[in-house]
Amino acid sequence: MLNPLRSEGEAFRFLVYVIVAAAAVIALVLLARALF
Amino acid sequence: MEAGALAHGHATGHHEHEHHGPPQAHRSSRVEPALLGMLLFIISEVMIFGAFFTAYFFIRVVNGDPWPAPGTELPKLIAGVNTAVLISSSFTLHWSETALKADNRRGFQAGIFTTFMLGATFLFVQINEYVHVGFSPQDNAQGTIFYGLTGLHGAHVAVGLTLLAFVCIRGFRGHYSPHEHRGVEVPGIYWHFVDVMWIIVYTTVYII
């Protein structure tokens, strides 16, 4: 299981996941605004 | 394991010669003290940011106030470029740590120095943004939240830069090795946390 507080490597992997999640949220919100 | 080593030290009579100074602190956790300290610190930090985000969502969702305040505009593009700068600093930090573990001293030094410079650039641009954004914290609730959230994060970047400065100085003095790099690892975890928080701040304050 990923624990971002265990090591620098895992914290970095967690950061990459957050970047991907934030990009997905932004894309969804912008898409919803364009459609409705 | 440690108890076994201690027992071995007593049995062989070497223990008294191995340890000098005050008695070693009692440890009840399996996690290393330095890592445990950072872990607890980051958990408390999440709560502080949570309080600020609560205020943000209160005025936007509960009150339904416009964001940003009418007549004001947030510099999304400049903040976006600044976000890229800060995210890059996490990549250079990871590269630096990886280089250190591979015994690549030059790579480590270049990586950690670049990380520091990228972080300093982020902070400089953030301060420059405050100068030119055109509203103050006391103007309206939106201004208070904007400066509160970005300022809280900026303070964390300043703390992170102080830690990175120490890592840089110690790194250039050759204090770290592939086996002794806790002093890079722990500030590294903090720096990645600061970047994660900025991604959330940027997404909510500037974009959504």
gemmi code that builds the backbone of each chain (N, CA, C; Angstrom):
import gemmi

chains = {
    "A": [
        ("MET", (0.837, -1.204, 0.000), (0.000, 0.000, 0.000), (0.870, 1.252, 0.000)),
        ("LEU", (0.461, 2.246, -0.806), (1.255, 3.479, -0.920), (1.117, 4.334, 0.342)),
        ("ASN", (2.240, 4.627, 0.973), (2.238, 5.502, 2.146), (3.191, 6.665, 1.873)),
        ("PRO", (2.648, 7.861, 1.503), (3.516, 8.975, 1.109), (4.395, 9.506, 2.229)),
        ("LEU", (4.135, 9.060, 3.466), (4.930, 9.563, 4.587), (6.041, 8.596, 4.982)),
        ("ARG", (6.192, 7.505, 4.202), (7.202, 6.500, 4.577), (8.584, 6.820, 3.994)),
        ("SER", (8.604, 7.301, 2.753), (9.890, 7.612, 2.131), (9.697, 8.692, 1.070)),
        ("GLU", (10.809, 9.282, 0.642), (10.757, 10.343, -0.375), (10.208, 9.773, -1.675)),
        ("GLY", (10.609, 8.548, -2.019), (10.150, 7.921, -3.254), (8.636, 7.747, -3.279)),
        ("GLU", (8.091, 7.312, -2.154), (6.640, 7.112, -2.087), (5.900, 8.440, -2.075)),
        ("ALA", (6.489, 9.458, -1.425), (5.889, 10.801, -1.427), (5.847, 11.337, -2.859)),
        ("PHE", (6.902, 11.074, -3.624), (6.960, 11.528, -5.016), (5.896, 10.823, -5.855)),
        ("ARG", (5.744, 9.509, -5.643), (4.720, 8.754, -6.385), (3.328, 9.282, -6.047)),
        ("PHE", (3.127, 9.610, -4.773), (1.833, 10.164, -4.343), (1.578, 11.503, -5.045)),
        ("LEU", (2.635, 12.320, -5.158), (2.520, 13.612, -5.841), (2.089, 13.422, -7.292)),
        ("VAL", (2.687, 12.435, -7.959), (2.327, 12.168, -9.365), (0.848, 11.776, -9.465)),
        ("TYR", (0.375, 10.944, -8.538), (-1.049, 10.555, -8.528), (-1.942, 11.779, -8.328)),
        ("VAL", (-1.509, 12.694, -7.429), (-2.301, 13.908, -7.165), (-2.362, 14.783, -8.425)),
        ("ILE", (-1.233, 14.879, -9.146), (-1.209, 15.671, -10.395), (-2.224, 15.099, -11.389)),
        ("VAL", (-2.210, 13.771, -11.532), (-3.133, 13.112, -12.472), (-4.591, 13.344, -12.032)),
        ("ALA", (-4.844, 13.188, -10.726), (-6.210, 13.365, -10.201), (-6.674, 14.808, -10.401)),
        ("ALA", (-5.791, 15.784, -10.126), (-6.153, 17.204, -10.279), (-6.437, 17.518, -11.749)),
        ("ALA", (-5.620, 16.962, -12.659), (-5.835, 17.191, -14.099), (-7.199, 16.629, -14.516)),
        ("ALA", (-7.558, 15.461, -13.971), (-8.850, 14.838, -14.305), (-10.011, 15.692, -13.786)),
        ("VAL", (-9.883, 16.195, -12.563), (-10.940, 17.027, -11.967), (-11.114, 18.317, -12.777)),
        ("ILE", (-9.988, 18.959, -13.131), (-10.041, 20.207, -13.911), (-10.706, 19.952, -15.268)),
        ("ALA", (-10.320, 18.853, -15.929), (-10.889, 18.514, -17.239), (-12.402, 18.299, -17.123)),
        ("LEU", (-12.827, 17.578, -16.095), (-14.260, 17.302, -15.897), (-15.052, 18.583, -15.651)),
        ("VAL", (-14.501, 19.461, -14.776), (-15.194, 20.717, -14.448), (-15.303, 21.615, -15.682)),
        ("LEU", (-14.208, 21.745, -16.443), (-14.222, 22.592, -17.635), (-15.185, 22.040, -18.680)),
        ("LEU", (-15.224, 20.699, -18.784), (-16.138, 20.045, -19.729), (-17.594, 20.291, -19.326)),
        ("ALA", (-17.854, 20.148, -18.032), (-19.226, 20.367, -17.532), (-19.661, 21.810, -17.759)),
        ("ARG", (-18.737, 22.753, -17.563), (-19.061, 24.172, -17.753), (-19.333, 24.470, -19.231)),
        ("ALA", (-18.586, 23.795, -20.105), (-18.768, 24.028, -21.536), (-20.101, 23.450, -22.018)),
        ("LEU", (-20.533, 22.343, -21.430), (-21.752, 21.666, -21.856), (-23.017, 22.280, -21.267)),
        ("PHE", (-22.957, 22.708, -19.999), (-24.189, 23.193, -19.345), (-24.160, 24.701, -19.116)),
    ],
    "B": [
        ("MET", (15.408, -6.827, 17.479), (16.713, -6.715, 16.807), (17.642, -5.835, 17.645)),
        ("GLU", (17.110, -4.622, 18.008), (17.902, -3.692, 18.797), (18.164, -4.269, 20.201)),
        ("ALA", (17.118, -4.906, 20.752), (17.246, -5.510, 22.075), (18.269, -6.625, 22.041)),
        ("GLY", (18.260, -7.340, 20.913), (19.216, -8.424, 20.736), (20.630, -7.892, 20.693)),
        ("ALA", (20.799, -6.796, 19.962), (22.127, -6.176, 19.847), (22.594, -5.677, 21.209)),
        ("LEU", (21.651, -5.140, 21.993), (21.968, -4.627, 23.323), (22.404, -5.766, 24.233)),
        ("ALA", (21.628, -6.863, 24.132), (21.960, -8.029, 24.947), (23.335, -8.555, 24.568)),
        ("HIS", (23.604, -8.513, 23.263), (24.900, -8.964, 22.784), (25.998, -8.061, 23.343)),
        ("GLY", (25.712, -6.751, 23.364), (26.672, -5.780, 23.894), (26.977, -6.057, 25.357)),
        ("HIS", (25.943, -6.396, 26.130), (26.134, -6.690, 27.552), (26.927, -7.972, 27.724)),
        ("ALA", (26.547, -8.964, 26.887), (27.163, -10.275, 27.015), (28.655, -10.206, 26.706)),
        ("THR", (28.996, -9.412, 25.711), (30.399, -9.345, 25.319), (31.173, -8.290, 26.108)),
        ("GLY", (30.417, -7.400, 26.813), (31.099, -6.384, 27.623), (31.529, -5.182, 26.813)),
        ("HIS", (31.059, -5.085, 25.526), (31.453, -3.962, 24.684), (30.505, -2.789, 24.789)),
        ("HIS", (29.308, -3.018, 25.363), (28.269, -1.999, 25.334), (28.727, -0.688, 25.957)),
        ("GLU", (29.404, -0.748, 27.092), (29.821, 0.466, 27.793), (30.790, 1.290, 26.945)),
        ("HIS", (31.531, 0.642, 26.076), (32.516, 1.357, 25.266), (31.917, 1.921, 23.980)),
        ("GLU", (30.733, 1.396, 23.578), (30.127, 1.826, 22.312), (29.338, 3.121, 22.452)),
        ("HIS", (28.709, 3.328, 23.618), (27.827, 4.477, 23.765), (28.379, 5.482, 24.775)),
        ("HIS", (28.456, 6.747, 24.344), (28.906, 7.818, 25.226), (27.766, 8.814, 25.396)),
        ("GLY", (27.830, 9.615, 26.444), (26.830, 10.646, 26.657), (25.623, 10.118, 27.409)),
        ("PRO", (24.517, 10.891, 27.376), (23.318, 10.491, 28.125), (22.722, 9.195, 27.578)),
        ("PRO", (21.905, 8.517, 28.371), (21.312, 7.269, 27.885), (20.436, 7.512, 26.664)),
        ("GLN", (20.383, 6.537, 25.783), (19.591, 6.692, 24.558), (18.112, 6.773, 24.903)),
        ("ALA", (17.376, 7.607, 24.104), (15.947, 7.816, 24.350), (15.183, 6.510, 24.169)),
        ("HIS", (14.158, 6.337, 25.001), (13.324, 5.155, 24.860), (12.463, 5.285, 23.613)),
        ("ARG", (12.382, 4.229, 22.831), (11.575, 4.261, 21.610), (10.500, 3.204, 21.691)),
        ("SER", (9.248, 3.659, 21.614), (8.151, 2.698, 21.667), (7.589, 2.430, 20.276)),
        ("SER", (8.059, 3.202, 19.262), (7.527, 3.036, 17.918), (8.533, 2.300, 17.038)),
        ("ARG", (8.011, 1.586, 16.040), (8.892, 0.909, 15.091), (9.368, 1.870, 14.012)),
        ("VAL", (8.712, 3.063, 13.933), (9.090, 4.065, 12.938), (10.262, 4.869, 13.487)),
        ("GLU", (11.194, 5.248, 12.600), (12.342, 6.051, 13.036), (11.860, 7.396, 13.595)),
        ("PRO", (12.493, 7.893, 14.678), (12.023, 9.154, 15.294), (11.930, 10.324, 14.318)),
        ("ALA", (12.940, 10.496, 13.438), (12.927, 11.626, 12.500), (11.747, 11.522, 11.539)),
        ("LEU", (11.485, 10.306, 11.085), (10.387, 10.076, 10.143), (9.038, 10.229, 10.850)),
        ("LEU", (8.977, 9.736, 12.087), (7.731, 9.834, 12.872), (7.392, 11.300, 13.145)),
        ("GLY", (8.432, 12.093, 13.457), (8.237, 13.522, 13.716), (7.660, 14.216, 12.495)),
        ("MET", (8.231, 13.938, 11.323), (7.752, 14.559, 10.086), (6.335, 14.089, 9.763)),
        ("LEU", (6.079, 12.802, 10.034), (4.746, 12.227, 9.790), (3.686, 12.969, 10.612)),
        ("LEU", (3.953, 13.132, 11.908), (2.993, 13.813, 12.789), (2.848, 15.287, 12.405)),
        ("PHE", (3.969, 15.902, 12.014), (3.965, 17.310, 11.610), (3.085, 17.502, 10.376)),
        ("ILE", (3.250, 16.627, 9.375), (2.485, 16.750, 8.132), (0.992, 16.513, 8.400)),
        ("ILE", (0.673, 15.576, 9.285), (-0.740, 15.337, 9.629), (-1.348, 16.601, 10.246)),
        ("SER", (-0.580, 17.284, 11.109), (-1.088, 18.524, 11.715), (-1.211, 19.628, 10.654)),
        ("GLU", (-0.302, 19.625, 9.677), (-0.342, 20.603, 8.594), (-1.591, 20.425, 7.737)),
        ("VAL", (-1.955, 19.166, 7.482), (-3.156, 18.875, 6.693), (-4.376, 19.483, 7.390)),
        ("MET", (-4.385, 19.408, 8.722), (-5.510, 19.971, 9.486), (-5.547, 21.497, 9.370)),
        ("ILE", (-4.363, 22.135, 9.392), (-4.312, 23.602, 9.255), (-4.849, 24.025, 7.890)),
        ("PHE", (-4.368, 23.354, 6.837), (-4.856, 23.669, 5.487), (-6.358, 23.381, 5.400)),
        ("GLY", (-6.796, 22.319, 6.076), (-8.219, 21.963, 6.082), (-9.071, 23.098, 6.633)),
        ("ALA", (-8.585, 23.763, 7.677), (-9.318, 24.885, 8.272), (-9.467, 26.020, 7.266)),
        ("PHE", (-8.388, 26.304, 6.529), (-8.437, 27.374, 5.527), (-9.355, 27.004, 4.363)),
        ("PHE", (-9.311, 25.733, 3.942), (-10.190, 25.290, 2.857), (-11.661, 25.319, 3.292)),
        ("THR", (-11.902, 25.091, 4.588), (-13.271, 25.159, 5.098), (-13.824, 26.571, 4.896)),
        ("ALA", (-13.004, 27.578, 5.210), (-13.417, 28.973, 5.006), (-13.686, 29.240, 3.530)),
        ("TYR", (-12.821, 28.708, 2.669), (-12.972, 28.879, 1.210), (-14.297, 28.283, 0.734)),
        ("PHE", (-14.568, 27.025, 1.113), (-15.795, 26.372, 0.664), (-17.031, 27.012, 1.299)),
        ("PHE", (-16.848, 27.569, 2.501), (-17.990, 28.217, 3.161), (-18.495, 29.400, 2.331)),
        ("ILE", (-17.563, 30.256, 1.884), (-18.045, 31.433, 1.141), (-18.475, 31.063, -0.279)),
        ("ARG", (-17.858, 30.031, -0.865), (-18.222, 29.675, -2.249), (-19.454, 28.787, -2.327)),
        ("VAL", (-19.520, 27.763, -1.461), (-20.602, 26.772, -1.555), (-21.776, 27.141, -0.640)),
        ("VAL", (-21.490, 27.421, 0.632), (-22.575, 27.705, 1.586), (-23.189, 29.074, 1.283)),
        ("ASN", (-22.335, 30.091, 1.145), (-22.840, 31.443, 0.877), (-23.211, 31.651, -0.593)),
        ("GLY", (-22.524, 30.919, -1.464), (-22.764, 31.079, -2.893), (-22.226, 32.379, -3.453)),
        ("ASP", (-21.192, 32.920, -2.813), (-20.585, 34.167, -3.294), (-19.808, 33.917, -4.592)),
        ("PRO", (-19.732, 34.928, -5.468), (-18.948, 34.748, -6.709), (-17.458, 34.632, -6.403)),
        ("TRP", (-16.751, 33.880, -7.269), (-15.298, 33.723, -7.081), (-14.586, 33.931, -8.393)),
        ("PRO", (-13.576, 34.802, -8.461), (-13.167, 35.766, -7.427), (-14.223, 36.865, -7.277)),
        ("ALA", (-13.960, 37.806, -6.386), (-14.914, 38.885, -6.138), (-15.142, 39.689, -7.420)),
        ("PRO", (-16.376, 40.201, -7.637), (-16.644, 41.002, -8.843), (-15.639, 42.152, -8.990)),
        ("GLY", (-15.173, 42.339, -10.221), (-14.215, 43.411, -10.483), (-12.767, 43.016, -10.262)),
        ("THR", (-12.543, 41.769, -9.848), (-11.150, 41.307, -9.654), (-10.901, 40.105, -10.570)),
        ("GLU", (-9.639, 39.898, -10.861), (-9.256, 38.775, -11.722), (-7.984, 38.123, -11.183)),
        ("LEU", (-7.950, 36.787, -11.223), (-6.751, 36.077, -10.754), (-5.865, 35.737, -11.955)),
        ("PRO", (-4.553, 35.937, -11.827), (-3.645, 35.648, -12.955), (-3.426, 34.145, -13.130)),
        ("LYS", (-4.384, 33.485, -13.794), (-4.343, 32.023, -13.940), (-3.098, 31.541, -14.689)),
        ("LEU", (-2.745, 32.280, -15.756), (-1.636, 31.822, -16.600), (-0.304, 31.889, -15.847)),
        ("ILE", (-0.053, 33.031, -15.219), (1.216, 33.189, -14.483), (1.279, 32.162, -13.354)),
        ("ALA", (0.137, 32.002, -12.645), (0.104, 31.018, -11.557), (0.286, 29.606, -12.114)),
        ("GLY", (-0.218, 29.362, -13.329), (-0.055, 28.049, -13.963), (1.405, 27.757, -14.267)),
        ("VAL", (2.086, 28.768, -14.817), (3.528, 28.603, -15.095), (4.278, 28.395, -13.776)),
        ("ASN", (3.870, 29.145, -12.757), (4.498, 29.015, -11.440), (4.261, 27.613, -10.856)),
        ("THR", (3.067, 27.071, -11.122), (2.759, 25.708, -10.677), (3.708, 24.714, -11.341)),
        ("ALA", (3.936, 24.916, -12.647), (4.862, 24.038, -13.375), (6.265, 24.124, -12.784)),
        ("VAL", (6.657, 25.341, -12.392), (7.979, 25.540, -11.769), (8.073, 24.736, -10.472)),
        ("LEU", (7.017, 24.825, -9.647), (7.042, 24.128, -8.355), (7.009, 22.608, -8.536)),
        ("ILE", (6.187, 22.133, -9.474), (6.121, 20.680, -9.721), (7.480, 20.184, -10.241)),
        ("SER", (8.115, 20.997, -11.104), (9.448, 20.629, -11.603), (10.421, 20.434, -10.452)),
        ("SER", (10.281, 21.272, -9.417), (11.212, 21.182, -8.285), (11.081, 19.839, -7.561)),
        ("SER", (9.872, 19.251, -7.568), (9.710, 17.926, -6.952), (10.400, 16.857, -7.797)),
        ("PHE", (10.334, 17.037, -9.129), (11.006, 16.072, -10.017), (12.526, 16.150, -9.842)),
        ("THR", (13.064, 17.383, -9.737), (14.521, 17.513, -9.565), (14.948, 16.977, -8.193)),
        ("LEU", (14.062, 17.148, -7.201), (14.372, 16.619, -5.863), (14.436, 15.086, -5.895)),
        ("HIS", (13.473, 14.478, -6.594), (13.455, 13.016, -6.696), (14.683, 12.528, -7.469)),
        ("TRP", (15.023, 13.272, -8.516), (16.218, 12.934, -9.296), (17.457, 13.013, -8.389)),
        ("SER", (17.507, 14.070, -7.583), (18.630, 14.278, -6.674), (18.771, 13.119, -5.685)),
        ("GLU", (17.645, 12.720, -5.082), (17.652, 11.616, -4.109), (18.066, 10.298, -4.782)),
        ("THR", (17.566, 10.081, -5.998), (17.907, 8.868, -6.748), (19.403, 8.857, -7.059)),
        ("ALA", (19.934, 10.031, -7.457), (21.368, 10.135, -7.772), (22.206, 9.843, -6.529)),
        ("LEU", (21.751, 10.345, -5.379), (22.495, 10.124, -4.134), (22.555, 8.638, -3.796)),
        ("LYS", (21.413, 7.948, -3.959), (21.359, 6.519, -3.653), (22.252, 5.713, -4.604)),
        ("ALA", (22.453, 6.271, -5.828), (23.315, 5.596, -6.812), (24.766, 6.049, -6.676)),
        ("ASP", (25.081, 6.782, -5.607), (26.431, 7.294, -5.329), (26.913, 8.286, -6.388)),
        ("ASN", (25.973, 8.972, -7.039), (26.307, 9.997, -8.028), (26.279, 11.354, -7.324)),
        ("ARG", (27.408, 11.741, -6.740), (27.461, 12.943, -5.905), (27.172, 14.217, -6.692)),
        ("ARG", (27.725, 14.323, -7.899), (27.507, 15.523, -8.718), (26.028, 15.666, -9.099)),
        ("GLY", (25.429, 14.529, -9.444), (24.007, 14.527, -9.803), (23.156, 14.977, -8.626)),
        ("PHE", (23.501, 14.481, -7.441), (22.777, 14.864, -6.230), (22.896, 16.361, -5.975)),
        ("GLN", (24.133, 16.870, -6.063), (24.355, 18.296, -5.793), (23.630, 19.178, -6.814)),
        ("ALA", (23.710, 18.789, -8.090), (23.034, 19.565, -9.141), (21.518, 19.537, -8.910)),
        ("GLY", (20.995, 18.365, -8.568), (19.556, 18.208, -8.362), (19.049, 19.014, -7.185)),
        ("ILE", (19.754, 18.970, -6.070), (19.276, 19.653, -4.871), (19.391, 21.177, -5.029)),
        ("PHE", (20.449, 21.621, -5.709), (20.610, 23.065, -5.940), (19.510, 23.574, -6.892)),
        ("THR", (19.231, 22.782, -7.943), (18.165, 23.161, -8.886), (16.823, 23.219, -8.161)),
        ("THR", (16.588, 22.256, -7.272), (15.340, 22.233, -6.498), (15.193, 23.512, -5.694)),
        ("PHE", (16.277, 23.909, -5.032), (16.254, 25.130, -4.222), (15.949, 26.352, -5.093)),
        ("MET", (16.611, 26.426, -6.252), (16.432, 27.590, -7.129), (15.003, 27.654, -7.685)),
        ("LEU", (14.447, 26.491, -8.037), (13.063, 26.461, -8.551), (12.077, 26.883, -7.454)),
        ("GLY", (12.324, 26.428, -6.233), (11.472, 26.817, -5.108), (11.551, 28.310, -4.849)),
        ("ALA", (12.773, 28.864, -4.914), (12.970, 30.301, -4.694), (12.274, 31.099, -5.797)),
        ("THR", (12.328, 30.580, -7.038), (11.658, 31.243, -8.168), (10.153, 31.282, -7.923)),
        ("PHE", (9.604, 30.147, -7.461), (8.162, 30.088, -7.171), (7.770, 31.163, -6.168)),
        ("LEU", (8.545, 31.257, -5.090), (8.225, 32.210, -4.027), (8.330, 33.652, -4.530)),
        ("PHE", (9.349, 33.910, -5.340), (9.544, 35.256, -5.905), (8.354, 35.649, -6.781)),
        ("VAL", (7.933, 34.713, -7.650), (6.797, 35.002, -8.545), (5.522, 35.210, -7.729)),
        ("GLN", (5.361, 34.414, -6.662), (4.176, 34.542, -5.797), (4.128, 35.933, -5.155)),
        ("ILE", (5.266, 36.393, -4.653), (5.325, 37.730, -4.035), (5.031, 38.807, -5.083)),
        ("ASN", (5.587, 38.617, -6.291), (5.349, 39.551, -7.388), (3.860, 39.598, -7.755)),
        ("GLU", (3.214, 38.421, -7.650), (1.770, 38.344, -7.931), (0.981, 39.180, -6.918)),
        ("TYR", (1.377, 39.105, -5.662), (0.708, 39.888, -4.614), (0.800, 41.387, -4.916)),
        ("VAL", (1.961, 41.789, -5.440), (2.177, 43.219, -5.717), (1.239, 43.697, -6.820)),
        ("HIS", (1.002, 42.821, -7.824), (0.253, 43.253, -9.013), (-1.191, 42.757, -9.092)),
        ("VAL", (-1.634, 41.959, -8.121), (-2.971, 41.337, -8.250), (-4.118, 42.357, -8.156)),
        ("GLY", (-3.901, 43.467, -7.470), (-4.885, 44.551, -7.506), (-5.946, 44.549, -6.423)),
        ("PHE", (-5.875, 43.657, -5.464), (-6.789, 43.713, -4.313), (-6.033, 43.301, -3.058)),
        ("SER", (-6.636, 43.647, -1.906), (-5.952, 43.403, -0.622), (-6.739, 42.395, 0.211)),
        ("PRO", (-6.126, 41.829, 1.249), (-6.860, 40.874, 2.094), (-8.080, 41.505, 2.761)),
        ("GLN", (-8.021, 42.809, 3.044), (-9.124, 43.452, 3.774), (-10.256, 43.933, 2.866)),
        ("ASP", (-10.101, 43.795, 1.544), (-11.119, 44.301, 0.613), (-12.439, 43.535, 0.701)),
        ("ASN", (-12.377, 42.217, 0.734), (-13.589, 41.382, 0.804), (-13.197, 39.980, 1.290)),
        ("ALA", (-14.233, 39.133, 1.506), (-13.980, 37.783, 2.024), (-13.131, 36.969, 1.042)),
        ("GLN", (-13.401, 37.173, -0.268), (-12.628, 36.434, -1.275), (-11.141, 36.785, -1.190)),
        ("GLY", (-10.870, 38.097, -0.996), (-9.478, 38.542, -0.871), (-8.814, 37.935, 0.359)),
        ("THR", (-9.551, 37.878, 1.452), (-9.012, 37.301, 2.696), (-8.641, 35.835, 2.485)),
        ("ILE", (-9.566, 35.099, 1.839), (-9.316, 33.667, 1.607), (-8.164, 33.468, 0.629)),
        ("PHE", (-8.125, 34.304, -0.431), (-7.059, 34.184, -1.425), (-5.683, 34.369, -0.775)),
        ("TYR", (-5.552, 35.470, -0.048), (-4.257, 35.738, 0.597), (-3.982, 34.730, 1.719)),
        ("GLY", (-5.055, 34.322, 2.421), (-4.876, 33.351, 3.503), (-4.343, 32.024, 3.002)),
        ("LEU", (-4.997, 31.467, 1.960), (-4.597, 30.155, 1.443), (-3.230, 30.194, 0.752)),
        ("THR", (-3.058, 31.175, -0.152), (-1.785, 31.241, -0.879), (-0.646, 31.684, 0.051)),
        ("GLY", (-0.986, 32.541, 1.023), (0.031, 32.984, 1.988), (0.470, 31.866, 2.911)),
        ("LEU", (-0.521, 31.069, 3.358), (-0.185, 29.907, 4.201), (0.735, 28.964, 3.437)),
        ("HIS", (0.399, 28.742, 2.168), (1.249, 27.873, 1.360), (2.631, 28.498, 1.146)),
        ("GLY", (2.647, 29.816, 0.884), (3.925, 30.504, 0.682), (4.835, 30.386, 1.902)),
        ("ALA", (4.210, 30.451, 3.096), (4.994, 30.298, 4.330), (5.620, 28.898, 4.380)),
        ("HIS", (4.876, 27.903, 3.898), (5.407, 26.535, 3.873), (6.546, 26.392, 2.867)),
        ("VAL", (6.419, 27.112, 1.755), (7.515, 27.096, 0.773), (8.763, 27.716, 1.409)),
        ("ALA", (8.571, 28.811, 2.157), (9.709, 29.468, 2.819), (10.386, 28.516, 3.806)),
        ("VAL", (9.579, 27.770, 4.563), (10.152, 26.787, 5.501), (10.886, 25.697, 4.722)),
        ("GLY", (10.236, 25.217, 3.644), (10.856, 24.183, 2.805), (12.174, 24.650, 2.215)),
        ("LEU", (12.228, 25.924, 1.801), (13.470, 26.471, 1.230), (14.576, 26.521, 2.285)),
        ("THR", (14.183, 26.825, 3.527), (15.179, 26.828, 4.616), (15.754, 25.421, 4.794)),
        ("LEU", (14.865, 24.418, 4.789), (15.333, 23.027, 4.919), (16.235, 22.658, 3.739)),
        ("LEU", (15.805, 23.053, 2.524), (16.594, 22.727, 1.327), (17.949, 23.422, 1.348)),
        ("ALA", (17.987, 24.639, 1.920), (19.265, 25.358, 2.024), (20.243, 24.553, 2.890)),
        ("PHE", (19.720, 24.007, 4.009), (20.572, 23.179, 4.874), (21.023, 21.915, 4.146)),
        ("VAL", (20.096, 21.305, 3.405), (20.447, 20.087, 2.654), (21.521, 20.410, 1.616)),
        ("CYS", (21.374, 21.573, 0.949), (22.360, 22.006, -0.052), (23.739, 22.158, 0.588)),
        ("ILE", (23.778, 22.907, 1.686), (25.067, 23.173, 2.343), (25.714, 21.857, 2.793)),
        ("ARG", (24.907, 21.010, 3.442), (25.444, 19.725, 3.916), (25.822, 18.819, 2.747)),
        ("GLY", (25.016, 18.906, 1.673), (25.294, 18.093, 0.483), (26.614, 18.466, -0.164)),
        ("PHE", (26.871, 19.778, -0.251), (28.120, 20.228, -0.875), (29.317, 19.986, 0.044)),
        ("ARG", (29.047, 19.806, 1.329), (30.138, 19.472, 2.267), (30.364, 17.964, 2.346)),
        ("GLY", (29.559, 17.211, 1.631), (29.743, 15.759, 1.559), (29.229, 15.011, 2.777)),
        ("HIS", (28.161, 15.530, 3.400), (27.639, 14.886, 4.606), (26.751, 13.674, 4.318)),
        ("TYR", (26.338, 13.509, 3.058), (25.421, 12.411, 2.748), (26.108, 11.348, 1.897)),
        ("SER", (25.588, 10.138, 2.011), (26.127, 9.022, 1.228), (24.958, 8.115, 0.824)),
        ("PRO", (25.191, 7.130, -0.053), (24.081, 6.242, -0.445), (23.437, 5.543, 0.754)),
        ("HIS", (24.185, 5.375, 1.860), (23.620, 4.683, 3.025), (23.162, 5.643, 4.120)),
        ("GLU", (23.646, 6.894, 4.087), (23.287, 7.882, 5.117), (22.652, 9.091, 4.435)),
        ("HIS", (21.338, 9.010, 4.209), (20.675, 10.114, 3.505), (19.339, 10.480, 4.140)),
        ("ARG", (19.175, 10.193, 5.417), (17.926, 10.540, 6.112), (17.703, 12.059, 6.078)),
        ("GLY", (18.802, 12.825, 6.134), (18.721, 14.289, 6.115), (18.208, 14.845, 4.794)),
        ("VAL", (18.219, 14.035, 3.739), (17.653, 14.455, 2.449), (16.228, 13.921, 2.330)),
        ("GLU", (16.054, 12.710, 2.817), (14.766, 12.009, 2.693), (13.628, 12.751, 3.423)),
        ("VAL", (13.884, 13.152, 4.662), (12.818, 13.768, 5.480), (12.410, 15.150, 4.930)),
        ("PRO", (13.359, 16.066, 4.624), (12.932, 17.323, 3.981), (12.287, 17.071, 2.621)),
        ("GLY", (12.710, 15.997, 1.941), (12.126, 15.643, 0.642), (10.648, 15.320, 0.763)),
        ("ILE", (10.295, 14.550, 1.795), (8.884, 14.221, 2.034), (8.092, 15.516, 2.265)),
        ("TYR", (8.674, 16.422, 3.059), (8.015, 17.703, 3.345), (7.812, 18.508, 2.059)),
        ("TRP", (8.839, 18.554, 1.209), (8.764, 19.341, -0.025), (7.681, 18.795, -0.956)),
        ("HIS", (7.595, 17.463, -1.062), (6.541, 16.869, -1.903), (5.159, 17.198, -1.326)),
        ("PHE", (5.066, 17.214, 0.010), (3.792, 17.574, 0.657), (3.403, 19.010, 0.293)),
        ("VAL", (4.391, 19.916, 0.333), (4.143, 21.327, -0.020), (3.636, 21.427, -1.465)),
        ("ASP", (4.199, 20.610, -2.362), (3.773, 20.612, -3.767), (2.359, 20.063, -3.917)),
        ("VAL", (2.063, 18.996, -3.184), (0.709, 18.417, -3.227), (-0.310, 19.464, -2.782)),
        ("MET", (0.006, 20.182, -1.704), (-0.917, 21.199, -1.204), (-1.114, 22.310, -2.238)),
        ("TRP", (-0.024, 22.680, -2.946), (-0.154, 23.745, -3.942), (-1.061, 23.308, -5.093)),
        ("ILE", (-0.946, 22.048, -5.509), (-1.790, 21.553, -6.610), (-3.263, 21.694, -6.209)),
        ("ILE", (-3.570, 21.370, -4.960), (-4.956, 21.494, -4.484), (-5.360, 22.975, -4.403)),
        ("VAL", (-4.438, 23.821, -3.889), (-4.725, 25.264, -3.790), (-4.930, 25.853, -5.194)),
        ("TYR", (-4.037, 25.531, -6.111), (-4.123, 26.087, -7.472), (-5.424, 25.645, -8.152)),
        ("THR", (-5.745, 24.353, -8.014), (-6.956, 23.819, -8.656), (-8.206, 24.513, -8.113)),
        ("THR", (-8.302, 24.660, -6.799), (-9.520, 25.221, -6.218), (-9.587, 26.749, -6.326)),
        ("VAL", (-8.479, 27.414, -6.050), (-8.500, 28.890, -6.013), (-8.465, 29.520, -7.410)),
        ("TYR", (-7.622, 28.978, -8.301), (-7.423, 29.629, -9.594), (-8.272, 29.048, -10.722)),
        ("ILE", (-8.478, 27.729, -10.717), (-9.075, 27.092, -11.892), (-10.572, 26.829, -11.763)),
        ("ILE", (-10.953, 26.124, -10.685), (-12.362, 25.699, -10.591), (-13.271, 26.882, -10.235)),
    ],
}
model = gemmi.Model(1)
for chain_id, residues in chains.items():
    chain = gemmi.Chain(chain_id)
    for i, (resn, *xyz) in enumerate(residues, 1):
        res = gemmi.Residue()
        res.name, res.seqid = resn, gemmi.SeqId(i, " ")
        for name, pos in zip(("N", "CA", "C"), xyz):
            atom = gemmi.Atom()
            atom.name, atom.element = name, gemmi.Element(name[0])
            atom.pos, atom.b_iso = gemmi.Position(*pos), 0.0
            res.add_atom(atom)
        chain.add_residue(res)
    model.add_chain(chain)
structure = gemmi.Structure()
structure.add_model(model)
structure.setup_entities()
